[in-house]
Amino acid sequence: MSATKKFMTLERFINEQEQMHPSATGAFSGLLHDLSLAAKLVWREVSKAGLVNILGITDRMNVSGDVVKKLDEFADETVYKAMDHGGHLCVMASEENEDILHIPDNYPTGKYVLLYDPLDGSSNIDANITIGSIFSVYRRVTESGKGTLEDCLQPGSNQVAAGYIIYGSSTMFVYSTGRGVHGFTLDPSVGEFLLSHESITIPKKGKIYSLNEGNFCNWDEGMKRYVQYLKEQDKATNRPYSLRYIGTMVGDAHRTLLYGGIFAYPGDKKNPEGKLRLMYECNPMAFIFEQAGGKTSNGKQRILDVQPTSLHQHTPVFLGSEEDVKLCEEFLQGKR
């Protein structure tokens, strides 16, 4: 009989990981199970969005000034309601809401904190382009009771888990608890996430750069020199690089994670701190990339070492293969 691939569902994988920790209470596993349910519920609506009255915009803006799409609102509410009653969390925060999200009084609170971007890339929804959800989990720092802003404003290095769900030609749940990065692909016929990408490792060096080159004229000189360098012909250093850019962080980062290279959203003259949010997008993605052997930076320091000062803080971000991000830092810091 020929060898067959090990059949592993996300639920089974989470449970087996829990068994490696004899002191585990099951709360962390329960949290991840609730997240996987939320992912399926959002996927269900994303997959049929064109058939129901859920596309288009609402009459409000989110805290970052982006027009909120109807599907954004659905995803935000779905994640919150899937996570609010399990007793695993003390507080949540969402990219769509200005303030922290408390656990309802009639539900128990736990020792974990969840920060999430319910629907990354929502500006691409109507064009049927890849979108996703991003999440980040911390242990609370307050002793007990309702969680506070202090519980949410922790550096990314304190994350105990992070991941994303990508809704593309297939739906994938990619996450890490500090023991490597694993990807699970949803099989709609059985309604289960199945292990498809075990122990993802990003190449040390890639050949793809992913950024919005339309902002070139507003970048500082170091960033301009770096991109010009990538576009030069040089067989010895495997250049030129290829540009690939979707405009959805989940999609662009996912490709970079699998193929190598660099994903970047630098600051510029109009937005010195960049466009992406530290807590909801950059920290969780940085955790994933470092767990996969990659490197992360804001141009000056490791993303995960940044001490946040506000829930919706923005930051320049560079994620990718170790050699590519290191070289980018050299250009940004005037060493090249």
Secondary structure as the mmCIF struct_conf table of DSSP 4:
data_model
#
loop_
_struct_conf.conf_type_id
_struct_conf.id
_struct_conf.beg_label_comp_id
_struct_conf.beg_label_asym_id
_struct_conf.beg_label_seq_id
_struct_conf.end_label_comp_id
_struct_conf.end_label_asym_id
_struct_conf.end_label_seq_id
STRN STRN1 THR A 9 THR A 9
HELX_RH_AL_P HELX_RH_AL_P1 LEU A 10 GLU A 18
TURN_TY1_P TURN_TY1_P1 GLN A 19 MET A 20
TURN_TY1_P TURN_TY1_P2 PRO A 22 SER A 23
BEND BEND1 GLY A 26 GLY A 26
HELX_RH_AL_P HELX_RH_AL_P2 ALA A 27 SER A 47
TURN_TY1_P TURN_TY1_P3 LYS A 48 LYS A 48
HELX_RH_3T_P HELX_RH_3T_P1 ALA A 49 LEU A 51
TURN_TY1_P TURN_TY1_P4 VAL A 52 ILE A 54
BEND BEND2 GLY A 56 GLY A 56
STRN STRN2 ILE A 57 MET A 61
TURN_TY1_P TURN_TY1_P5 VAL A 63 SER A 64
BEND BEND3 GLY A 65 GLY A 65
HELX_LH_PP_P HELX_LH_PP_P1 ASP A 66 ASP A 66
STRN STRN3 VAL A 67 LYS A 69
HELX_RH_AL_P HELX_RH_AL_P3 LYS A 70 MET A 83
BEND BEND4 ASP A 84 GLY A 87
STRN STRN4 LEU A 89 SER A 94
TURN_TY1_P TURN_TY1_P6 GLU A 95 GLU A 96
BEND BEND5 GLU A 98 ASP A 99
STRN STRN5 LEU A 101 HIS A 102
HELX_LH_PP_P HELX_LH_PP_P2 ILE A 103 PRO A 104
TURN_TY1_P TURN_TY1_P7 ASP A 105 ASN A 106
BEND BEND6 TYR A 107 TYR A 107
BEND BEND7 LYS A 111 LYS A 111
STRN STRN6 TYR A 112 ASP A 120
TURN_TY1_P TURN_TY1_P8 GLY A 121 GLY A 121
HELX_RH_3T_P HELX_RH_3T_P2 SER A 122 ALA A 127
TURN_TY1_P TURN_TY1_P9 ASN A 128 ASN A 128
STRN STRN7 ILE A 131 ARG A 139
BEND BEND8 THR A 142 THR A 142
BEND BEND9 SER A 144 LYS A 146
HELX_RH_AL_P HELX_RH_AL_P4 LEU A 149 CYS A 152
HELX_RH_3T_P HELX_RH_3T_P3 GLY A 156 ASN A 158
STRN STRN8 GLN A 159 TYR A 167
BEND BEND10 GLY A 168 SER A 170
STRN STRN9 THR A 171 SER A 176
BEND BEND11 THR A 177 ARG A 179
STRN STRN10 HIS A 182 ASP A 187
TURN_TY1_P TURN_TY1_P10 PRO A 188 GLY A 191
STRN STRN11 GLU A 192 HIS A 197
BEND BEND12 SER A 199 SER A 199
BEND BEND13 LYS A 204 LYS A 205
BEND BEND14 LYS A 207 LYS A 207
STRN STRN12 ILE A 208 SER A 210
BEND BEND15 LEU A 211 LEU A 211
HELX_RH_3T_P HELX_RH_3T_P4 GLU A 213 ASN A 218
BEND BEND16 TRP A 219 TRP A 219
HELX_RH_AL_P HELX_RH_AL_P5 GLU A 221 LYS A 231
BEND BEND17 GLU A 232 GLU A 232
STRN STRN13 ASP A 234 ASP A 234
HELX_RH_3T_P HELX_RH_3T_P5 LYS A 235 THR A 237
TURN_TY1_P TURN_TY1_P11 ASN A 238 ASN A 238
STRN STRN14 ARG A 239 ARG A 239
BEND BEND18 PRO A 240 PRO A 240
HELX_LH_PP_P HELX_LH_PP_P3 TYR A 241 TYR A 241
STRN STRN15 SER A 242 LEU A 243
BEND BEND19 GLY A 247 GLY A 247
HELX_RH_AL_P HELX_RH_AL_P6 MET A 249 TYR A 259
BEND BEND20 GLY A 261 GLY A 261
STRN STRN16 ILE A 262 TYR A 265
BEND BEND21 LYS A 269 LYS A 270
TURN_TY1_P TURN_TY1_P12 PRO A 272 GLU A 273
BEND BEND22 LYS A 275 LEU A 276
STRN STRN17 ARG A 277 ARG A 277
HELX_RH_PI_P HELX_RH_PI_P1 LEU A 278 CYS A 282
HELX_RH_AL_P HELX_RH_AL_P7 ASN A 283 GLN A 291
TURN_TY1_P TURN_TY1_P13 ALA A 292 GLY A 293
STRN STRN18 LYS A 295 SER A 297
BEND BEND23 ASN A 298 GLN A 301
HELX_RH_3T_P HELX_RH_3T_P6 ILE A 303 ASP A 305
BEND BEND24 SER A 310 SER A 310
TURN_TY1_P TURN_TY1_P14 LEU A 311 HIS A 312
STRN STRN19 HIS A 314 HIS A 314
STRN STRN20 VAL A 317 GLY A 320
HELX_RH_AL_P HELX_RH_AL_P8 GLU A 322 LEU A 332
TURN_TY1_P TURN_TY1_P15 GLN A 333 GLY A 334
#
